Structures are given as structure tokens and as C-alpha cells.
Amino acid sequence: MLDHGGRRQLALVEERGTGDVPWVSGRLVGELDGGRLDVRASHPFTGADATIADHDTIELLHEATGARLEIGENLTDPGGPARLLPTRFNRHTFWCGQSGSGKTYALGVVLEQVIAHTALPVVIFDPNSDFVRLGELNPGASGPDAEALAQRDIRVLRPRGEGAAGLRARFRDMPIASKAAALRLDPIVDRAEYNVFVQLQRETSLADLGQIVAKLRNGGAEGHALAERLENLGLLEWEVWARDDIAITDVVDARPDATVVDLGGFSTPEQQLVVALSLLDELWARREERRPVLLVIDEAHNLTSPTLDSPLAVAVRERLVQIAAEGRKYGLWLLLSTQRPSKVHTGILSQCDNLALMKMTSPSDLVELGTYFGYAPAALLARSPWFRQGEALFAGGFVPIPTLVKMRTRLTPEGGTDVGVPMR
């Protein structure tokens, strides 16, 4: 706290100087007036007495900003609970940490709080089955947070699931461009086949790929070529197609509290991309409805890497770039989790207003983070190589001030914990 002539302000110290006259620099958080903190007010000063804020002042900060989601313990003085602002998940979030930092576990802590305490629907793209047990409580989990979480509608969709638990995409509902990406059709290079496919989509409402192949067999040379393409790519055998069953778009359209999309288990990686693309296309096509949803993408480099080059992968990445740039005003918000910032397309990374950083030892990655996330104090970013497992820096709009946090204990089991070394 800064005291200047009886007027007090709360400030975050970011750098300390040494020499004949000690000094600090940082940012002003707000003005203290009696028993309240005004985070929109500040006043200039030429010198002030600085003291460490007490717990009551930090509580005033949480109250003034609306920070309600308790995620762990504040590692900086004066300590106490660390909380996030639920209202600021209406901005894109980047979550980063190297392997072994506790990234997935910590992300689960935050998702538990969002699901328990907000009405914001969450869709989790889960390639490693890390969040498939999000609807279960750990033995002994109790308290208001656990009770709230137990009441939430959490659905898990799996490739081998039956009925409403199956992870499926409906081919007939996908845009022509996305269907063409699945068929690896280029409108210029494969113009004859592409044109046959476009005409077929206009003339018929055939939903099953087998029906489409049968019709193509009765056509000309281009139709035969397109039928051979479908068969050679094995699309008819893909288990991802919903046909007349429930598709992922049907489930998410009902807006359960959380939908875990278990992408692991498909026989080919292309089917993961089909599921993601079909849902992202649907959400974007209906964006004017302005129905909020938080899209959590674990191992985000699988869908957002700038090096992805297959037609399906490019289509998914470009849709995410579009959502990152324009989706915020429609209620389409991203939370991207990965090991390195360089693995995420810059058109997505540059749109993130929230940062959660766990242990990161790569100097080049830390420089890149400092470039994109200028609101994160450089001195705190520089501490990342020495973070212990489960420690993180939170910065941006969803935290009252940049904060170092020791994450709290999970209420639900982590689905993909590390395999231990067997002992004799």
C-alpha cells in the first residue's frame, strides 16, 4: 500500500531498485477510501510510504473486482486465497506450461470452479482423455464447491459411446467446403471432381456416404473418379459419422453445463478433426444467436499449429483463427492449453487477453510470451523456470492483479495422470 499525505492507494510492485535512494516501480490498482477500494480511481504523488497490504485489503480487492473463483493460494505477501473473475472468461485465454508442470491438473481446478459457479457452458476438446472424469467427485470431496459441481449436467462423448454418449458428426449438415476438406478436394486442382460434388449436394439430400457413392457410380467419368476417391480414403468406414444418430452438434446445442469431447479412440486422426470442424462450423454459422460457450482446447497445438497442412487441419485452424478474431462479441470464447506458445498460430495467440503460465524453462518461449502478453510483469515471467509443480502465474483481465498461485486440490479425478515407475 502507498500512503501519501493520508491518502492511500493499492499498488502492485513489479520492480525494486537499489542504491542510495531505494525505489520501486509497478502499477496502481486503485484508491482506498475507508472500507472500500475504487479500482477506477487513482491520484498522482511524488513520494509515498510503502507497506505490504494486509489480508483485509486483498479481500477488498476481490470484492471490488468480483473475483469469486477460488483456485488456490496466493504465493506473494500477504498470501491468502487466490481468486479469478468469472465475468472475464468472456475473453480468450492462453494456458501454457512445459511437460510435468501440472498444467492439466491445474486447468482442471479452474474448470471445476467455472462449471460449479457460473452458468457458462463449457466444451472441452480432450485428446488424451484427461477430463473424462470431470463429472465424478474424489472420495472425501465436500463443501459448497463439491455440492455445486455434483449438481451440474456434465456429459462425456466418446468415439465408442452408444446413443447420446457417442461422439459423432453428421456429414449432411457440414458446409460444402468442410465436406470437401474431408475428401481432400481442391476446387481448382480437382475442379472436375469438385464440381460433380457441388452439383450432387445441390441436387440431392443424400445423407449417407454409401448412398452418395452408389449415385456417383451411375454418373460419368468424374463421378466414378469421385466415388473411387471416397472409397480409397476409407471415408465409408469411418466410425465418426452420425447418420441418423445423435451428433455432437445436437448435444452442444442443448447447452449442458459441460461437454467433454474425448477425441482419443478414433481409428484415424482425421476423424478427430472432422468432429472439431463440424462443431466449430455449427457454432460459427449460428453465432448471431449469441449463446455463450467456452471452448477449451487441451493440447491446442493439435488443432492450431501453424505447421498443420492437411485440408482438414487447415480448415479447423482457420475457423479457430476466425473465432479468435471475431467470436468474442458473439459469445464464442477460447481457452487454449499447450506446452509452448510457438505451437499456436499467431493469429490466435495474439487475441488472448488472459494468461496462465506454469513452469517454462525455454528462454525463447519466455521472450515470446513477454511480446504477446505485455500485461504480465516481466519480473514475474522471469520466475517461471523456477516454478514448482502446480505453481502458476495468472495475468490479464480474469485476475484482479498479476498473481503467483499454488493451485488448490482438485475436486474431481484427473483422467490422464502419469504412469509411475514400477518398483521391486
DRENROTI-674530 format. One record per residue (C-alpha): residue in three letters; x, y, z. Coordinates in steps of 0.5 Angstrom, whole numbers, padded with zeros to 4 digits, always signed. Each point is the difference from the previous one (the first is absolute). Layout:
BEGIN
ALAXYZ
...
END
This chain:
BEGIN
MET+0000+0000+0000
LEU+0002+0007-0001
ASP-0001+0006+0005
HIS+0001+0007-0003
GLY-0003+0005+0005
GLY-0005-0004+0003
ARG-0003-0002-0007
ARG+0001-0008-0001
GLN+0001-0004-0007
LEU+0001-0007-0001
ALA+0005-0002-0005
LEU+0004-0006-0003
VAL+0007+0001+0001
GLU+0004-0003-0006
GLU+0007+0002+0000
ARG+0004+0002+0006
GLY+0006+0005-0001
THR+0007+0000+0005
GLY+0004+0006+0001
ASP+0001+0006+0005
VAL-0008+0001-0001
PRO-0004-0006+0000
TRP-0005+0000-0005
VAL-0006-0005-0003
SER-0004+0000-0007
GLY-0006-0003-0002
ARG-0008+0002-0001
LEU-0005+0003+0004
VAL-0006-0005+0002
GLY-0005+0005+0003
GLU-0001+0005+0005
LEU-0002-0002+0007
ASP-0005+0004+0004
GLY-0003-0002+0007
GLY-0002-0007-0001
ARG-0001+0000-0008
LEU+0005-0001-0006
ASP-0001+0004-0006
VAL+0003-0003-0006
ARG-0001+0005-0004
ALA+0003+0006+0004
SER+0007+0002+0001
HIS+0004+0006+0002
PRO+0007+0003-0002
PHE+0005+0000+0005
THR+0008+0002+0000
GLY+0001-0005+0006
ALA-0003-0004+0005
ASP+0001-0005+0006
ALA-0001-0007-0003
THR-0002-0006+0004
ILE-0003-0007-0001
ALA-0007-0001-0001
ASP-0004-0004+0005
HIS-0005-0005-0001
ASP-0006+0004+0001
THR+0003+0005-0005
ILE+0000-0006-0005
GLU-0007-0002+0002
LEU-0002+0007-0002
LEU+0004-0001-0007
HIS-0004-0007-0001
GLU-0007+0004+0002
ALA+0001+0006-0005
THR+0002-0004-0006
GLY-0005-0006+0001
ALA+0006-0005+0001
ARG-0004-0006+0002
LEU+0003-0007-0002
GLU+0005-0002+0005
ILE+0006-0004-0004
GLY+0005-0001+0005
GLU+0005+0004+0005
ASN+0003+0007-0002
LEU+0008-0001+0001
THR+0001+0007+0001
ASP-0001+0004+0006
PRO-0004+0001+0004
GLY-0003-0007-0003
GLY-0007-0003+0001
PRO-0004-0002-0006
ALA+0001+0001-0007
ARG-0007+0001-0004
LEU-0002+0001-0007
LEU-0005+0005-0003
PRO-0005-0005-0003
THR-0003+0006-0004
ARG+0007+0001-0004
PHE-0001-0007-0003
ASN-0003+0004-0006
ARG+0007+0001-0003
HIS+0004-0005-0003
THR+0005-0004+0005
PHE+0007-0003-0001
TRP+0003-0005+0004
CYS+0007-0002+0000
GLY+0005-0005+0003
GLN+0005-0005-0001
SER-0001-0007+0001
GLY+0000-0002+0007
SER-0002+0007+0002
GLY-0007-0002+0003
LYS-0004+0003-0006
THR-0005-0005-0001
TYR-0002-0001+0007
ALA+0000+0008+0002
LEU-0004+0001-0006
GLY-0005-0005+0003
VAL+0000+0004+0006
VAL-0002+0006-0004
LEU-0005-0003-0004
GLU-0004-0003+0006
GLN+0000+0007+0003
VAL-0003+0003-0006
ILE-0005-0006-0001
ALA-0002+0000+0007
HIS-0001+0007+0001
THR-0002+0003-0007
ALA-0006-0001-0005
LEU+0005+0000-0006
PRO+0000-0007-0004
VAL+0007-0003-0001
VAL+0002-0004-0005
ILE+0007-0004+0001
PHE+0004-0003-0006
ASP+0003-0005+0003
PRO+0005-0004-0004
ASN+0003-0004+0006
SER-0006-0002+0004
ASP+0003+0005+0006
PHE-0007+0003+0001
VAL-0005-0006-0001
ARG-0001-0001+0008
LEU-0002+0007+0001
GLY-0007-0002+0002
GLU+0003-0004+0006
LEU+0002+0002+0007
ASN+0006-0002+0003
PRO-0001-0004+0006
GLY-0001+0005+0006
ALA-0001+0006-0004
SER-0005+0004+0004
GLY-0002+0007+0001
PRO-0004+0005-0004
ASP+0004+0000-0007
ALA-0001-0008+0000
GLU-0007+0000+0001
ALA-0001+0005-0005
LEU+0004-0004-0005
ALA-0004-0006+0002
GLN-0006+0003-0003
ARG+0003+0002-0007
ASP-0002-0003-0006
ILE+0007-0003-0003
ARG+0000-0004-0006
VAL+0005-0004-0003
LEU+0000-0002-0007
ARG+0005-0006-0002
PRO+0001-0003-0007
ARG-0002-0007+0002
GLY-0006+0003+0004
GLU-0007-0002-0001
GLY-0006+0004-0002
ALA+0000+0007+0004
ALA+0007-0001+0002
GLY+0003-0002-0007
LEU+0005+0005-0003
ARG-0003+0001-0007
ALA+0000+0005-0005
ARG-0006+0001-0005
PHE+0003+0000-0008
ARG-0006+0003-0003
ASP+0000+0006+0005
MET+0007+0002-0001
PRO+0002+0006-0005
ILE+0002-0002-0007
ALA+0007+0003+0001
SER+0001-0004+0006
LYS-0003-0007-0003
ALA+0005+0002-0006
ALA+0006+0000+0005
ALA-0002-0007+0003
LEU+0000-0002-0007
ARG+0007+0004-0002
LEU-0004+0003-0006
ASP+0003+0007-0002
PRO-0005+0004-0004
ILE+0006+0002-0005
VAL+0005-0006+0000
ASP-0006-0005+0000
ARG-0005+0004-0004
ALA-0004-0005-0004
GLU-0001-0005+0007
TYR-0001+0006+0004
ASN-0006+0003-0005
VAL-0003-0007+0000
PHE+0000+0000+0008
VAL-0003+0007+0000
GLN-0006-0002-0005
LEU-0001-0006+0004
GLN-0001+0004+0006
ARG-0005+0005-0004
GLU-0004-0006-0003
THR-0001-0005+0006
SER-0001+0000+0007
LEU+0004-0007+0001
ALA+0003+0000+0007
ASP+0004-0007+0000
LEU+0006+0000-0004
GLY-0001-0007-0002
GLN-0006+0003-0004
ILE+0004+0005-0003
VAL+0005-0005-0003
ALA-0006-0004-0003
LYS-0003+0006-0003
LEU+0007+0002-0003
ARG+0001-0007-0003
ASN-0005+0002-0004
GLY+0003+0006-0003
GLY+0005+0002-0005
ALA+0008-0001+0001
GLU+0000+0006+0005
GLY-0005-0004+0004
HIS+0004-0006+0000
ALA+0006+0003+0002
LEU-0003+0004+0006
ALA-0003-0007+0002
GLU+0007-0003+0000
ARG+0003+0006+0004
LEU-0006-0001+0005
GLU+0002-0008+0001
ASN+0007+0001-0001
LEU+0000+0005+0006
GLY-0004-0005+0004
LEU-0005+0005+0002
LEU-0006-0005+0000
GLU+0004-0004+0005
TRP+0001+0006+0005
GLU-0004-0001+0006
VAL-0001+0007+0001
TRP-0006+0001-0004
ALA-0006+0001+0004
ARG-0005-0002-0006
ASP-0007+0001+0004
ASP+0003-0001+0007
ILE+0001+0006+0004
ALA+0006+0004-0002
ILE+0005+0005+0004
THR-0004+0006-0002
ASP-0006-0003+0003
VAL+0003-0001+0007
VAL+0003+0007+0000
ASP-0006+0004-0003
ALA-0003-0003+0007
ARG+0005+0004+0003
PRO+0001-0005+0006
ASP+0005+0003+0006
ALA+0006-0003-0003
THR+0001-0005-0006
VAL+0007-0004+0000
VAL+0001-0002-0007
ASP+0005-0006+0000
LEU+0004+0001-0006
GLY+0004-0006+0001
GLY-0002-0007-0002
PHE-0002+0001-0007
SER+0004-0005-0005
THR+0003+0006-0004
PRO+0002+0007+0002
GLU-0004+0004-0006
GLN-0007-0002+0004
GLN+0002+0004+0006
LEU+0001+0006-0005
VAL-0007-0002-0003
VAL-0003+0000+0007
ALA+0003+0007+0002
LEU-0001+0003-0007
SER-0008-0002+0000
LEU-0001+0003+0007
LEU+0004+0007-0002
ASP-0003+0001-0006
GLU-0007-0001+0003
LEU+0002+0005+0006
TRP+0002+0005-0005
ALA-0006-0001-0005
ARG-0004+0002+0006
ARG+0004+0005+0003
GLU-0006+0005-0001
GLU-0004-0003+0006
ARG+0006+0002+0005
ARG-0001-0006+0004
PRO+0007+0000+0004
VAL+0004-0006+0000
LEU+0007-0001+0003
LEU+0004-0004-0005
VAL+0006-0004+0004
ILE+0005-0003-0005
ASP+0005-0004+0004
GLU+0007-0002-0004
ALA-0002+0006-0004
HIS+0005-0001-0005
ASN-0003-0006-0003
LEU-0006+0005-0003
THR+0004+0007+0000
SER+0007-0002-0002
PRO+0003+0005-0006
THR+0003-0006-0003
LEU-0006-0004-0001
ASP-0001-0001-0007
SER-0005-0006-0002
PRO-0007+0003-0003
LEU-0004-0002+0007
ALA+0005+0003+0004
VAL+0001+0007-0003
ALA-0008+0000+0000
VAL+0000-0001+0007
ARG+0006+0005+0002
GLU-0003+0006-0005
ARG-0007-0001+0003
LEU+0003+0001+0007
VAL+0004+0006-0002
GLN-0006+0003-0002
ILE-0004-0002+0006
ALA+0006+0003+0004
ALA+0000+0007-0004
GLU-0008+0001-0001
GLY-0003-0005+0005
ARG+0001+0004+0007
LYS-0006+0004-0002
TYR-0005-0006-0002
GLY+0002-0004+0007
LEU+0005-0005-0003
TRP+0006+0001+0005
LEU+0006-0005-0001
LEU+0005-0003+0006
LEU+0006-0003-0004
SER+0005-0004+0004
THR+0006-0002-0003
GLN+0008-0001+0002
ARG+0003+0005-0004
PRO-0003+0007-0003
SER+0003-0002-0007
LYS-0004-0005-0001
VAL-0006+0004+0000
HIS-0002+0004-0006
THR+0002+0008+0001
GLY-0007+0002-0003
ILE-0003-0004+0006
LEU+0005+0001+0006
SER+0000+0008-0002
GLN-0007+0000+0002
CYS+0001-0003+0007
ASP-0002+0005+0006
ASN+0001-0005+0006
LEU+0007-0004+0001
ALA+0001-0005+0005
LEU+0007-0002+0000
MET+0003-0006+0003
LYS+0008-0003+0000
MET+0003+0003-0006
THR+0008-0001-0001
SER+0001+0002-0007
PRO+0003+0007-0001
SER-0003+0001-0007
ASP-0007-0002+0003
LEU+0000+0005+0005
VAL+0002+0005-0004
GLU-0006-0001-0005
LEU-0004+0000+0006
GLY+0002+0007+0002
THR-0001+0002-0007
TYR-0007-0002-0001
PHE-0002+0001+0008
GLY+0002+0007+0002
TYR-0005+0000+0005
ALA+0004-0006+0004
PRO+0006+0003+0004
ALA+0007-0001-0003
ALA+0003-0002+0007
LEU-0006-0005+0002
LEU+0001-0003-0007
ALA+0007-0001+0001
ARG-0001-0004+0006
SER-0004-0005-0004
PRO+0007-0005-0001
TRP+0000-0001+0008
PHE-0008-0001+0001
ARG-0001-0007+0004
GLN-0005-0005-0003
GLY-0007+0003+0001
GLU+0002+0008+0000
ALA-0002+0005-0005
LEU+0000+0007-0002
PHE-0007+0003-0001
ALA-0001+0006-0004
GLY-0005+0004-0004
GLY-0007+0002+0001
PHE-0002-0006+0003
VAL+0004+0001+0006
PRO+0000+0007+0005
ILE+0008+0001-0001
PRO+0005-0005-0003
THR+0001-0005+0006
LEU+0004-0006+0001
VAL-0004-0006+0002
LYS+0001-0007+0003
MET-0006-0004-0002
ARG-0005-0003+0004
THR-0002-0007+0001
ARG-0005-0003-0006
LEU-0007-0002+0002
THR+0000-0005-0006
PRO+0005-0005-0002
GLU+0005+0001-0006
GLY-0001-0005-0005
GLY+0007+0000-0003
THR+0004+0000+0006
ASP+0008-0002-0001
VAL+0002-0007+0000
GLY+0004-0002+0006
VAL+0007-0004-0001
PRO-0002-0007+0003
MET+0005-0002+0006
ARG+0002-0007+0002
END
